[in-house]
Amino acid sequence: MVVKHHVKGYEEFTKLVEDLEAQNESVIHVLFSGGKEEGGKSWCPYCVTAEPVIEEALSTAPETSHFIHVEVGERVYWKDLNCPFRKDPRTHLVFLPTLLRWKSPQRLDGSRCSNKDLVEMLLSDED
């Protein structure tokens, strides 16, 4: 079963990734999405659409893999061009949502994260 993690903010994200890398964990997938509002849904409409597709597709990921769902924060924070998620060379975030395989060029962003076939392809063992 995929090990799921949920973090909020840049500091929690970087700490978790560093911990997993130190443990030499195999495959790490990361979903970056807008923070949740009071109703429990993200302020990002593409994120709201993509989350159930990605959740369902996790069954195709390697059983020993890790999946990190990162809430980047409020819309104003995300839109700031100095947002650390945008500046970090390891993430190169431009769009939300973004689903990626950590330390790999494989990534989906925006409405492509709602495409079941593309998501399953990224999450599966196949390269």
C-alpha positions as a Markdown table, in Angstrom:
| # | Residue | x | y | z |
|---|---|---|---|---|
| 1 | Met | 0.0 | 0.0 | 0.0 |
| 2 | Val | 1.3 | 3.5 | -0.9 |
| 3 | Val | 2.4 | 5.4 | 2.1 |
| 4 | Lys | 0.4 | 8.7 | 2.1 |
| 5 | His | 1.6 | 12.0 | 3.7 |
| 6 | His | -0.2 | 15.3 | 3.9 |
| 7 | Val | 1.7 | 18.5 | 4.7 |
| 8 | Lys | 0.9 | 22.2 | 4.8 |
| 9 | Gly | 3.4 | 24.8 | 3.7 |
| 10 | Tyr | 6.9 | 24.9 | 2.4 |
| 11 | Glu | 8.7 | 24.1 | 5.7 |
| 12 | Glu | 6.7 | 20.9 | 6.4 |
| 13 | Phe | 7.2 | 19.8 | 2.8 |
| 14 | Thr | 11.0 | 20.3 | 2.7 |
| 15 | Lys | 11.4 | 18.6 | 6.1 |
| 16 | Leu | 9.4 | 15.5 | 5.0 |
| 17 | Val | 11.2 | 15.2 | 1.6 |
| 18 | Glu | 14.6 | 15.4 | 3.3 |
| 19 | Asp | 13.6 | 12.8 | 5.9 |
| 20 | Leu | 12.4 | 10.4 | 3.1 |
| 21 | Glu | 15.5 | 11.0 | 1.0 |
| 22 | Ala | 17.7 | 10.2 | 4.1 |
| 23 | Gln | 15.8 | 6.9 | 4.4 |
| 24 | Asn | 16.6 | 6.2 | 0.8 |
| 25 | Glu | 12.9 | 5.7 | 0.1 |
| 26 | Ser | 12.3 | 4.4 | -3.4 |
| 27 | Val | 9.7 | 6.3 | -5.4 |
| 28 | Ile | 8.2 | 9.6 | -4.1 |
| 29 | His | 5.2 | 11.2 | -5.8 |
| 30 | Val | 4.2 | 14.8 | -4.8 |
| 31 | Leu | 0.9 | 16.6 | -5.5 |
| 32 | Phe | 1.0 | 20.3 | -4.9 |
| 33 | Ser | -2.4 | 21.9 | -4.5 |
| 34 | Gly | -4.0 | 25.1 | -3.2 |
| 35 | Gly | -4.8 | 25.2 | 0.5 |
| 36 | Lys | -8.2 | 24.1 | 1.7 |
| 37 | Glu | -10.8 | 26.7 | 2.6 |
| 38 | Glu | -13.4 | 26.4 | 5.4 |
| 39 | Gly | -15.6 | 24.1 | 3.5 |
| 40 | Gly | -12.7 | 21.6 | 3.0 |
| 41 | Lys | -12.2 | 22.3 | -0.6 |
| 42 | Ser | -9.2 | 24.0 | -2.2 |
| 43 | Trp | -9.5 | 27.5 | -3.5 |
| 44 | Cys | -8.0 | 26.2 | -6.7 |
| 45 | Pro | -10.8 | 24.8 | -9.0 |
| 46 | Tyr | -8.4 | 22.6 | -11.0 |
| 47 | Cys | -7.2 | 21.1 | -7.7 |
| 48 | Val | -10.7 | 20.2 | -6.6 |
| 49 | Thr | -11.2 | 18.4 | -10.0 |
| 50 | Ala | -7.9 | 16.6 | -9.9 |
| 51 | Glu | -7.8 | 15.3 | -6.3 |
| 52 | Pro | -10.3 | 12.5 | -6.7 |
| 53 | Val | -8.7 | 11.4 | -10.0 |
| 54 | Ile | -5.3 | 11.2 | -8.4 |
| 55 | Glu | -6.6 | 9.5 | -5.2 |
| 56 | Glu | -8.2 | 6.8 | -7.3 |
| 57 | Ala | -5.1 | 6.4 | -9.5 |
| 58 | Leu | -2.9 | 5.8 | -6.4 |
| 59 | Ser | -3.8 | 2.1 | -6.6 |
| 60 | Thr | -1.5 | 1.9 | -9.7 |
| 61 | Ala | 1.6 | 3.3 | -7.8 |
| 62 | Pro | 4.2 | 0.9 | -6.5 |
| 63 | Glu | 3.3 | -0.5 | -3.1 |
| 64 | Thr | 6.5 | 0.7 | -1.6 |
| 65 | Ser | 6.2 | 4.3 | -2.9 |
| 66 | His | 5.4 | 7.4 | -0.9 |
| 67 | Phe | 2.7 | 10.0 | -1.9 |
| 68 | Ile | 2.9 | 13.5 | -0.5 |
| 69 | His | 0.0 | 15.8 | -0.8 |
| 70 | Val | 1.3 | 19.4 | -0.2 |
| 71 | Glu | -1.1 | 22.3 | 0.4 |
| 72 | Val | 0.9 | 25.3 | -0.8 |
| 73 | Gly | -1.2 | 27.7 | 1.2 |
| 74 | Glu | -3.7 | 30.5 | 0.5 |
| 75 | Arg | -4.2 | 32.0 | -3.0 |
| 76 | Val | -2.4 | 35.3 | -2.2 |
| 77 | Tyr | 0.6 | 33.4 | -0.9 |
| 78 | Trp | 0.7 | 31.2 | -4.0 |
| 79 | Lys | 0.3 | 34.1 | -6.4 |
| 80 | Asp | 3.3 | 35.9 | -4.9 |
| 81 | Leu | 6.2 | 35.4 | -7.4 |
| 82 | Asn | 8.6 | 35.1 | -4.4 |
| 83 | Cys | 6.6 | 32.1 | -3.1 |
| 84 | Pro | 9.3 | 29.5 | -2.1 |
| 85 | Phe | 7.5 | 26.8 | -4.0 |
| 86 | Arg | 8.0 | 28.8 | -7.2 |
| 87 | Lys | 11.6 | 29.6 | -6.4 |
| 88 | Asp | 12.8 | 26.2 | -5.3 |
| 89 | Pro | 14.8 | 24.6 | -8.2 |
| 90 | Arg | 13.7 | 21.1 | -7.1 |
| 91 | Thr | 10.0 | 21.9 | -7.7 |
| 92 | His | 9.9 | 24.5 | -10.5 |
| 93 | Leu | 6.2 | 25.1 | -9.8 |
| 94 | Val | 4.3 | 27.3 | -12.1 |
| 95 | Phe | 0.8 | 25.8 | -12.0 |
| 96 | Leu | -1.5 | 24.2 | -9.5 |
| 97 | Pro | -2.1 | 21.4 | -9.3 |
| 98 | Thr | 1.2 | 19.8 | -10.1 |
| 99 | Leu | 1.8 | 16.1 | -9.7 |
| 100 | Leu | 5.4 | 14.9 | -10.1 |
| 101 | Arg | 7.7 | 12.1 | -9.5 |
| 102 | Trp | 10.4 | 13.5 | -7.2 |
| 103 | Lys | 13.8 | 13.9 | -8.7 |
| 104 | Ser | 12.5 | 13.0 | -12.1 |
| 105 | Pro | 11.4 | 15.0 | -15.2 |
| 106 | Gln | 8.0 | 13.3 | -15.0 |
| 107 | Arg | 5.2 | 15.8 | -14.1 |
| 108 | Leu | 1.7 | 16.8 | -14.9 |
| 109 | Asp | 0.2 | 20.2 | -14.1 |
| 110 | Gly | -3.1 | 22.1 | -14.4 |
| 111 | Ser | -5.9 | 20.3 | -16.1 |
| 112 | Arg | -3.7 | 17.4 | -17.1 |
| 113 | Cys | -3.8 | 16.3 | -13.5 |
| 114 | Ser | -7.5 | 15.4 | -14.1 |
| 115 | Asn | -6.7 | 13.0 | -17.0 |
| 116 | Lys | -7.0 | 9.5 | -15.5 |
| 117 | Asp | -4.8 | 7.9 | -18.1 |
| 118 | Leu | -1.9 | 10.4 | -17.7 |
| 119 | Val | -2.1 | 10.3 | -13.9 |
| 120 | Glu | -2.0 | 6.5 | -13.9 |
| 121 | Met | 0.9 | 6.5 | -16.3 |
| 122 | Leu | 2.9 | 8.9 | -14.1 |
| 123 | Leu | 2.1 | 7.0 | -10.9 |
| 124 | Ser | 2.7 | 3.5 | -12.2 |
| 125 | Asp | 6.0 | 1.7 | -12.1 |
| 126 | Glu | 6.5 | 2.1 | -15.8 |
| 127 | Asp | 9.0 | 4.8 | -16.9 |
